[in-house]
Structures are given as C-alpha cells and as structure tokens.
C-alpha cells in the first residue's frame, strides 16, 4: 500500500458522524416582549462600547445631546422631532467630502438586535450613505418596539423589504490590527449613542 493510499484510508476510516443542522424555527418562536429586550440589548451594546439611554421622549434626547456636544459644532440630524440641527435632507446633494467636519450625526433606526447590539440602517434613514461612517460621533434613535431578540429574526424582518443599501452598525469603529492595540474611531465614529424610546 502506497503512502497516498494509507492517508486516504485513514481519512476514510475517521469520518465524523452525520449531525443534523439545528432547527431555527425555535428562534422564531421566541416571544420575549420588547420591554424584556431593552435590558439585554443595553447590556450587549454597552459591552461593545456604545452608550445606551432609555429615554421618555425627544426632549430628553435633546437635553443629553446638549450636555455632550458644545454649541457651534456641526450636527446633522435625520429626525424632524429634533429641531435645531441641520436636517439631513437639506444637505443630501452635497459632495461626500463636505461632511468631513461633522461632529455628530443623528439618525433613526427601525430595527435593533438584542443578541449583538446591532442597529439596522437603510439608505432611506441615512439619506447620505457616508454620514454614519464619516461623522466623529453617531447617535441612533430607536423605539423599544423595534427590538428583536436575534439576528435570525432580524433577517426575517429585513429579508422581504426593499432597499438599495443597508448596514448593521454595532458600537463605535474599532480595530486592533495596528500593533495589536485597540484603536477606536480609526475607520468611523469614535462613539455610538443609542436612544431607546417607548
């Protein structure tokens, strides 16, 4: 018997037994209320470097942002309920590099995932694709009724939707490729604040 035949015989003799794939229908049957999802979402998102605030209304969001960001910095908002900032629709036709000095971008999200702290943003919510990635800081507003337990349920939600572009965002930009030290904000926002409304 040649070496080749010995190797192939050994591989054939040591096959793994067949295992059935897990039943994903179990995930679809999770019935956690949205109130129950705020706590795990907050824990996971905070562990990933996000700041999570459960707020009562848009006025509470404005109060927090006024404390965090001084007057005079460039802030662009995609939320009409937060007046006083440059509205994203008003700048949608500007060249992408003109957003290089945006300190804060505030956007809505229609879907959050408790298991990994991710937020789903579509081009409709971003208006300008580069904004959530070029701003120094990103704030996302979501209602707790828009939280789902798992990515499987998130994909079921977005799978039949029609959109040109979308991205899951979870936490500030992070990389540890540079000399094995963690760098925050190298490829995107230095912070992510998530505001959860009722």
C-alpha positions as CSV (number, residue, x, y, z in Angstrom):
1,X,0.0,0.0,0.0
2,X,1.4,3.4,-1.0
3,X,1.6,6.4,1.3
4,X,-1.2,8.0,-0.6
5,X,-3.4,5.0,-0.2
6,X,-2.6,4.9,3.6
7,X,-3.5,8.5,4.0
8,X,-6.8,8.2,2.1
9,X,-7.7,5.0,4.0
10,X,-7.0,6.8,7.4
11,X,-9.2,9.8,6.3
12,X,-12.0,7.4,5.2
13,X,-11.8,5.5,8.5
14,X,-12.0,8.6,10.6
15,X,-15.1,10.3,9.2
16,X,-17.3,12.3,11.5
17,X,-20.8,11.0,12.2
18,X,-23.6,12.9,10.4
19,X,-25.2,15.6,12.6
20,X,-28.5,17.3,11.8
21,X,-28.5,21.1,11.4
22,X,-30.2,22.9,14.3
23,X,-33.8,23.7,13.9
24,X,-34.0,27.5,13.5
25,X,-37.8,27.5,14.0
26,X,-37.1,27.5,17.7
27,X,-35.6,31.0,17.4
28,X,-38.6,32.2,15.6
29,X,-40.8,31.1,18.5
30,X,-39.1,33.4,21.0
31,X,-41.8,35.6,22.4
32,X,-39.9,38.0,24.7
33,X,-41.7,41.2,25.0
34,X,-40.0,44.4,23.8
35,X,-39.7,45.5,27.4
36,X,-37.7,42.4,28.2
37,X,-35.4,43.1,25.2
38,X,-34.3,46.6,26.4
39,X,-32.2,45.1,29.2
40,X,-30.2,42.5,27.1
41,X,-29.8,45.0,24.3
42,X,-28.4,47.6,26.6
43,X,-26.0,45.1,28.2
44,X,-24.6,43.8,24.9
45,X,-24.4,47.3,23.2
46,X,-22.7,48.8,26.3
47,X,-20.2,45.9,26.4
48,X,-19.4,46.7,22.7
49,X,-18.6,50.3,23.6
50,X,-22.0,52.0,22.9
51,X,-23.7,54.4,25.3
52,X,-27.4,53.4,25.7
53,X,-30.0,55.7,27.1
54,X,-33.6,54.7,27.7
55,X,-35.5,58.0,27.3
56,X,-39.1,59.1,27.6
57,X,-39.2,61.5,24.6
58,X,-37.3,63.5,22.1
59,X,-36.8,66.4,24.5
60,X,-34.8,64.1,26.8
61,X,-32.6,63.2,23.8
62,X,-32.0,66.8,23.1
63,X,-31.1,67.5,26.7
64,X,-28.5,64.7,26.7
65,X,-27.0,65.8,23.4
66,X,-26.7,69.5,24.6
67,X,-24.7,68.3,27.6
68,X,-22.4,66.1,25.4
69,X,-21.8,68.4,22.5
70,X,-21.0,72.1,22.8
71,X,-22.8,74.7,20.8
72,X,-21.3,75.6,17.4
73,X,-20.2,72.1,16.4
74,X,-21.6,70.7,13.1
75,X,-24.5,68.4,13.8
76,X,-26.7,66.7,11.2
77,X,-29.9,65.1,12.1
78,X,-32.3,62.8,10.2
79,X,-35.0,63.2,12.8
80,X,-37.5,66.0,12.4
81,X,-38.6,65.7,16.0
82,X,-35.1,67.1,17.0
83,X,-35.2,70.6,15.7
84,X,-32.2,73.0,15.9
85,X,-29.8,70.9,13.9
86,X,-29.0,70.8,10.2
87,X,-31.6,68.4,8.6
88,X,-30.0,65.7,6.5
89,X,-32.5,66.2,3.6
90,X,-31.2,69.8,3.3
91,X,-27.6,68.6,2.6
92,X,-28.3,65.4,0.7
93,X,-26.9,66.7,-2.6
94,X,-23.5,67.9,-1.1
95,X,-20.4,66.1,-2.0
96,X,-19.3,63.4,0.4
97,X,-16.1,65.1,1.4
98,X,-18.1,68.2,2.6
99,X,-19.2,66.1,5.6
100,X,-15.6,65.6,6.9
101,X,-16.2,68.1,9.8
102,X,-19.5,66.7,11.0
103,X,-19.1,66.2,14.8
104,X,-22.4,64.3,15.3
105,X,-24.9,62.6,13.0
106,X,-28.3,61.6,14.5
107,X,-30.3,59.0,12.6
108,X,-33.4,56.9,13.2
109,X,-33.3,53.1,13.0
110,X,-36.2,50.8,12.5
111,X,-34.6,47.6,13.8
112,X,-32.3,46.7,16.7
113,X,-30.9,43.3,17.7
114,X,-30.7,42.3,21.3
115,X,-28.2,39.4,20.9
116,X,-25.4,41.6,19.4
117,X,-26.4,45.2,20.0
118,X,-26.7,45.9,16.2
119,X,-28.8,48.6,14.6
120,X,-30.1,48.3,11.0
121,X,-29.9,51.4,9.0
122,X,-31.0,51.7,5.4
123,X,-30.2,54.2,2.8
124,X,-33.6,55.8,3.4
125,X,-32.7,56.5,7.0
126,X,-29.1,57.5,6.2
127,X,-30.1,59.7,3.3
128,X,-26.4,60.2,2.6
129,X,-24.6,56.8,2.8
130,X,-21.4,58.2,4.1
131,X,-22.9,60.1,7.1
132,X,-22.9,57.3,9.7
133,X,-19.3,56.5,8.9
134,X,-17.7,59.9,8.4
135,X,-19.2,61.7,11.5
136,X,-17.0,61.8,14.6
137,X,-19.9,60.6,16.7
138,X,-23.1,58.8,15.8
139,X,-26.4,58.8,17.7
140,X,-29.2,56.4,16.7
141,X,-32.8,56.7,17.9
142,X,-35.0,53.6,18.0
143,X,-38.3,52.6,19.7
144,X,-38.2,49.6,22.0
145,X,-41.0,48.0,19.9
146,X,-38.4,47.8,17.1
147,X,-36.0,45.5,19.0
148,X,-35.9,41.8,18.1
149,X,-34.1,39.0,20.1
150,X,-31.9,37.5,17.4
151,X,-30.2,38.1,14.1
152,X,-32.3,35.3,12.6
153,X,-35.4,37.3,13.4
154,X,-33.7,40.5,12.1
155,X,-33.0,38.8,8.8
156,X,-36.6,37.6,8.6
157,X,-37.7,41.2,9.1
158,X,-35.4,42.8,6.5
159,X,-35.4,39.9,4.1
160,X,-38.6,40.9,2.2
161,X,-38.0,44.7,2.5
162,X,-37.0,46.7,-0.5
163,X,-33.9,48.9,0.0
164,X,-30.9,49.9,-2.1
165,X,-28.4,49.8,0.7
166,X,-28.3,48.9,4.4
167,X,-25.9,48.2,7.1
168,X,-25.9,46.7,10.6
169,X,-24.0,49.0,13.0
170,X,-23.0,48.0,16.5
171,X,-20.8,50.2,18.5
172,X,-18.1,52.7,17.6
173,X,-15.5,52.0,15.0
174,X,-12.9,49.6,16.5
175,X,-9.7,47.9,15.1
176,X,-6.9,46.1,16.8
177,X,-4.8,45.4,13.7
178,X,-2.4,48.3,14.3
179,X,0.4,46.8,16.5
180,X,-2.2,44.8,18.4
181,X,-3.6,47.7,20.3
182,X,-7.2,48.7,20.2
183,X,-7.9,51.9,18.3
184,X,-11.4,53.4,18.5
185,X,-12.6,55.7,15.7
186,X,-10.0,54.8,13.1
187,X,-12.5,53.8,10.4
188,X,-15.7,55.5,11.6
189,X,-17.3,57.2,14.5
190,X,-15.5,57.4,17.8
191,X,-18.7,56.9,19.8
192,X,-22.2,55.5,19.3
193,X,-25.1,56.7,21.4
194,X,-28.3,54.7,21.2
195,X,-31.5,56.4,22.4
196,X,-34.4,53.9,23.1
197,X,-37.8,55.5,23.1
198,X,-41.0,53.9,24.4
